[in-house]
Amino acid sequence: MNLYHSDDYKAVIKYRLLELKSQNPSHNFQSLANQCGVQKTYLSRVLSGGKAELNSDQFFLAIEYLGFAAEEKDYLVLLHEWQRSSLPARRAFLERQLEAVRQQRDRSHHTPAPPLDSGSQLTDYYFNPAAQLVHMFLSIGRYAQDQEQIRKKLGLSRTQFSKVLKVLLQLQIVSLKNGRYSVDKGQMHLPWDSSLIPSYRTLLRLKALDRVSKLERKAYSYSVVFTAAPKDRAAIQKEFVQFLKKFDARVRKAESKEVYQLNFDLFDWSEN
């Protein structure tokens, strides 16, 4: 069970207790009830999913006994408070905190390519979408041998193309030897908390939209506005993070033949 995507503290406790019991029979309903200072029958009613609840102190004693890590306990305390609250404004406040933890957790567990050196002139690379595209094209043998193909495919003037190549050389992303460019740094990314991300994202998306409009039916593009509950959004985000891990693994092993782009957005229209 991934506790960060659960909306039921009772299910998390029950799952962890059964997990520990399978390793050591002394971890059971009675021992947990003793730790929480409640009757075993009462604890059974709580974990059966009924109306019975553990108060804040009892819940804290339970997660201490069950050996959750510090960051897990922080999340579970929020979940416990959210689940027991009957005040809509407070539930909404706690739900935003839960979602922030989930997103931070997902970001930290998705391992992207290494970032550029902090001393590099990041804007020269990230604020010119053509720089990233030329970088990727040069990683493909036939384009590295004939850069004129790259220039024509991207619709760049010779002056624009020369400037991009100069940036890539200055940042030591590519090197030039005997008239041929070779890629010295693979795919790169900005740290998720970089101040450059909003502008970079906008520029690259505009470039992508322009390309999709020109390709017409040759491009696969999907966009949808939908209604669901926050737990559904969290589940969708979790699935996408899992997809990204598979995507990274596949791309790292893939033979470089063509240059592609993948975009994905998941955000809230309801929240200000």
C-alpha positions as CSV (number, residue, x, y, z in Angstrom):
1,M,0.0,0.0,0.0
2,N,1.2,3.5,-0.9
3,L,0.1,5.5,2.2
4,Y,0.6,8.8,0.4
5,H,-2.2,8.0,-2.0
6,S,-4.6,6.7,0.6
7,D,-7.6,8.7,1.9
8,D,-8.3,6.4,4.8
9,Y,-6.0,6.3,7.9
10,K,-7.8,3.2,9.2
11,A,-6.9,1.2,6.1
12,V,-3.3,2.3,6.4
13,I,-3.1,1.2,10.1
14,K,-4.8,-2.1,9.4
15,Y,-2.5,-2.8,6.4
16,R,0.7,-2.0,8.4
17,L,-0.5,-4.0,11.4
18,L,-1.1,-7.1,9.2
19,E,2.2,-6.5,7.5
20,L,4.1,-6.5,10.8
21,K,2.1,-9.5,12.1
22,S,3.2,-11.5,9.2
23,Q,6.8,-10.8,10.3
24,N,6.3,-11.1,14.0
25,P,3.0,-12.6,15.5
26,S,3.4,-10.4,18.7
27,H,2.2,-7.5,16.6
28,N,-1.5,-8.0,16.7
29,F,-4.8,-6.3,17.5
30,Q,-4.4,-6.8,21.2
31,S,-0.9,-5.3,21.4
32,L,-1.9,-2.3,19.3
33,A,-5.0,-1.8,21.5
34,N,-2.8,-1.9,24.6
35,Q,-0.4,0.7,23.0
36,C,-3.4,3.0,22.2
37,G,-5.0,2.5,25.6
38,V,-8.3,1.2,24.2
39,Q,-10.2,-2.1,24.3
40,K,-9.5,-4.6,21.6
41,T,-13.1,-4.7,20.6
42,Y,-13.1,-0.9,20.2
43,L,-10.0,-1.0,18.0
44,S,-11.7,-3.7,15.9
45,R,-14.7,-1.4,15.3
46,V,-12.3,1.4,14.3
47,L,-10.4,-0.7,11.8
48,S,-13.5,-2.3,10.4
49,G,-14.3,1.0,8.8
50,G,-17.3,1.9,11.0
51,K,-18.0,5.2,12.7
52,A,-15.6,4.6,15.6
53,E,-12.5,6.7,15.6
54,L,-9.2,7.0,17.3
55,N,-8.6,10.4,18.9
56,S,-5.4,12.4,18.1
57,D,-3.4,10.9,21.0
58,Q,-4.6,7.4,20.4
59,F,-3.7,7.7,16.7
60,F,-0.3,9.1,17.5
61,L,0.4,6.2,19.8
62,A,-0.7,3.8,17.1
63,I,1.6,5.2,14.4
64,E,4.5,5.3,16.9
65,Y,3.9,1.6,17.7
66,L,3.7,0.7,14.0
67,G,7.1,2.2,13.3
68,F,6.3,4.7,10.6
69,A,9.1,7.0,9.5
70,A,9.0,10.7,10.6
71,E,7.8,12.0,7.2
72,E,5.2,9.3,7.0
73,K,3.9,10.2,10.5
74,D,3.7,13.9,9.4
75,Y,1.5,12.9,6.5
76,L,-0.6,10.5,8.5
77,V,-1.4,13.1,11.2
78,L,-2.6,15.4,8.4
79,L,-4.7,12.6,6.9
80,H,-6.2,11.7,10.3
81,E,-7.1,15.3,11.0
82,W,-8.6,15.7,7.5
83,Q,-10.6,12.5,7.7
84,R,-12.1,13.4,11.1
85,S,-12.8,17.0,10.4
86,S,-16.4,18.1,9.7
87,L,-15.7,21.7,9.0
88,P,-15.6,22.2,5.2
89,A,-13.1,25.1,5.3
90,R,-10.7,23.2,7.5
91,R,-11.1,20.0,5.4
92,A,-10.2,22.0,2.3
93,F,-7.2,23.5,4.0
94,L,-6.0,20.1,5.1
95,E,-6.6,18.6,1.7
96,R,-4.3,21.2,0.1
97,Q,-1.6,20.3,2.6
98,L,-2.0,16.6,1.8
99,E,-1.9,17.3,-1.9
100,A,1.3,19.4,-1.5
101,V,3.0,16.5,0.3
102,R,1.9,14.0,-2.4
103,Q,3.2,16.2,-5.2
104,Q,6.5,16.7,-3.4
105,R,6.8,13.0,-2.8
106,D,6.1,12.2,-6.4
107,R,8.7,14.7,-7.6
108,S,11.3,13.3,-5.3
109,H,10.7,9.8,-6.5
110,H,10.9,10.6,-10.2
111,T,14.5,10.6,-11.2
112,P,15.1,12.8,-14.2
113,A,18.3,13.4,-16.1
114,P,21.1,15.4,-14.3
115,P,20.7,19.2,-14.4
116,L,23.1,21.6,-16.1
117,D,25.9,22.9,-14.0
118,S,24.8,25.8,-11.7
119,G,27.5,28.0,-13.2
120,S,26.2,27.6,-16.8
121,Q,24.3,30.3,-18.6
122,L,21.0,28.4,-18.3
123,T,19.0,31.0,-20.0
124,D,20.9,30.6,-23.3
125,Y,19.8,27.0,-23.4
126,Y,16.4,26.9,-21.7
127,F,15.0,30.2,-23.1
128,N,15.6,29.1,-26.7
129,P,13.6,26.0,-27.5
130,A,15.7,25.5,-30.7
131,A,18.8,24.9,-28.5
132,Q,17.2,21.9,-26.9
133,L,16.0,20.6,-30.2
134,V,19.3,21.0,-31.9
135,H,20.9,19.3,-29.0
136,M,18.7,16.2,-29.4
137,F,19.1,16.1,-33.2
138,L,22.9,16.1,-32.8
139,S,22.6,12.9,-30.7
140,I,21.4,11.1,-33.9
141,G,24.2,10.0,-36.2
142,R,22.8,11.0,-39.5
143,Y,22.0,14.5,-38.3
144,A,25.3,14.9,-36.6
145,Q,26.9,14.2,-40.0
146,D,24.7,16.6,-41.9
147,Q,23.6,19.6,-39.7
148,E,22.0,21.3,-42.7
149,Q,19.1,18.8,-42.3
150,I,18.6,20.0,-38.7
151,R,18.5,23.6,-39.7
152,K,15.9,22.9,-42.5
153,K,13.7,20.7,-40.3
154,L,13.6,23.4,-37.6
155,G,13.1,26.3,-40.0
156,L,16.1,28.2,-38.7
157,S,18.1,30.8,-40.6
158,R,21.8,30.1,-40.9
159,T,22.5,32.9,-38.5
160,Q,20.0,31.5,-35.9
161,F,21.4,28.0,-36.3
162,S,25.0,29.2,-35.9
163,K,24.0,31.0,-32.6
164,V,22.5,27.8,-31.3
165,L,25.5,25.8,-32.1
166,K,27.7,28.4,-30.4
167,V,25.6,28.2,-27.2
168,L,25.8,24.4,-27.2
169,L,29.6,24.6,-27.6
170,Q,30.1,27.3,-24.9
171,L,28.0,25.2,-22.4
172,Q,30.1,22.1,-23.3
173,I,26.9,20.3,-24.2
174,V,28.5,19.3,-27.6
175,S,32.0,19.4,-29.0
176,L,33.3,19.9,-32.5
177,K,36.1,17.7,-33.9
178,N,37.1,17.4,-37.5
179,G,34.0,19.2,-38.6
180,R,31.6,16.8,-36.8
181,Y,29.6,17.6,-33.7
182,S,29.4,15.0,-30.9
183,V,27.1,15.2,-27.9
184,D,28.9,15.3,-24.5
185,K,25.9,15.8,-22.3
186,G,22.7,13.8,-22.7
187,Q,19.1,14.9,-22.0
188,M,19.0,17.6,-19.3
189,H,16.4,19.2,-17.1
190,L,15.9,22.1,-14.7
191,P,15.5,21.4,-11.0
192,W,11.8,21.4,-10.2
193,D,12.1,24.5,-8.0
194,S,14.1,26.5,-10.6
195,S,12.8,30.1,-11.1
196,L,13.4,29.5,-14.9
197,I,10.7,26.8,-15.1
198,P,7.6,29.0,-15.8
199,S,9.2,30.9,-18.7
200,Y,10.9,27.7,-20.1
201,R,7.6,25.8,-19.9
202,T,5.7,28.5,-21.7
203,L,8.3,28.8,-24.5
204,L,8.6,25.1,-25.1
205,R,4.8,24.7,-25.1
206,L,4.3,27.4,-27.6
207,K,6.9,25.8,-29.8
208,A,5.1,22.5,-29.5
209,L,1.7,23.9,-30.3
210,D,3.1,25.6,-33.4
211,R,4.6,22.2,-34.5
212,V,1.4,20.3,-33.8
213,S,-0.6,22.8,-35.9
214,K,1.7,22.2,-38.8
215,L,1.7,18.5,-38.5
216,E,-2.1,18.3,-38.4
217,R,-3.1,14.7,-38.3
218,K,0.4,13.4,-38.1
219,A,0.6,14.5,-34.4
220,Y,-1.1,12.8,-31.6
221,S,-2.5,15.4,-29.2
222,Y,-5.0,14.9,-26.3
223,S,-6.6,17.5,-24.1
224,V,-9.5,17.1,-21.7
225,V,-11.3,19.0,-18.9
226,F,-12.9,16.7,-16.5
227,T,-14.5,16.5,-13.0
228,A,-13.4,14.1,-10.3
229,A,-12.5,14.0,-6.6
230,P,-9.0,15.0,-5.2
231,K,-8.3,11.4,-4.5
232,D,-8.9,10.6,-8.2
233,R,-6.5,13.4,-9.3
234,A,-3.9,12.0,-6.9
235,A,-4.4,8.5,-8.3
236,I,-4.0,9.8,-11.9
237,Q,-0.8,11.7,-10.9
238,K,0.6,8.5,-9.3
239,E,-0.1,6.6,-12.4
240,F,1.7,9.2,-14.5
241,V,4.7,9.2,-12.2
242,Q,4.9,5.4,-12.7
243,F,4.7,5.9,-16.4
244,L,7.5,8.4,-16.3
245,K,9.8,5.9,-14.6
246,K,9.0,3.4,-17.4
247,F,9.4,6.1,-20.0
248,D,12.9,7.1,-18.6
249,A,14.0,3.4,-18.5
250,R,12.9,2.8,-22.1
251,V,14.3,6.0,-23.5
252,R,17.7,5.4,-21.9
253,K,17.9,2.1,-23.7
254,A,16.4,3.2,-27.0
255,E,18.3,3.7,-30.2
256,S,18.4,7.4,-31.2
257,K,16.7,7.6,-34.6
258,E,14.2,10.5,-34.4
259,V,13.4,13.5,-32.1
260,Y,10.1,13.4,-30.2
261,Q,8.4,15.6,-27.6
262,L,6.0,14.5,-24.8
263,N,3.8,17.0,-22.8
264,F,1.5,16.3,-19.9
265,D,-0.4,18.7,-17.7
266,L,-2.6,18.0,-14.7
267,F,-3.9,20.9,-12.7
268,D,-6.9,22.3,-10.9
269,W,-9.3,24.8,-12.4
270,S,-11.4,25.0,-9.2
271,E,-8.7,26.2,-6.8
272,N,-7.6,29.8,-6.8
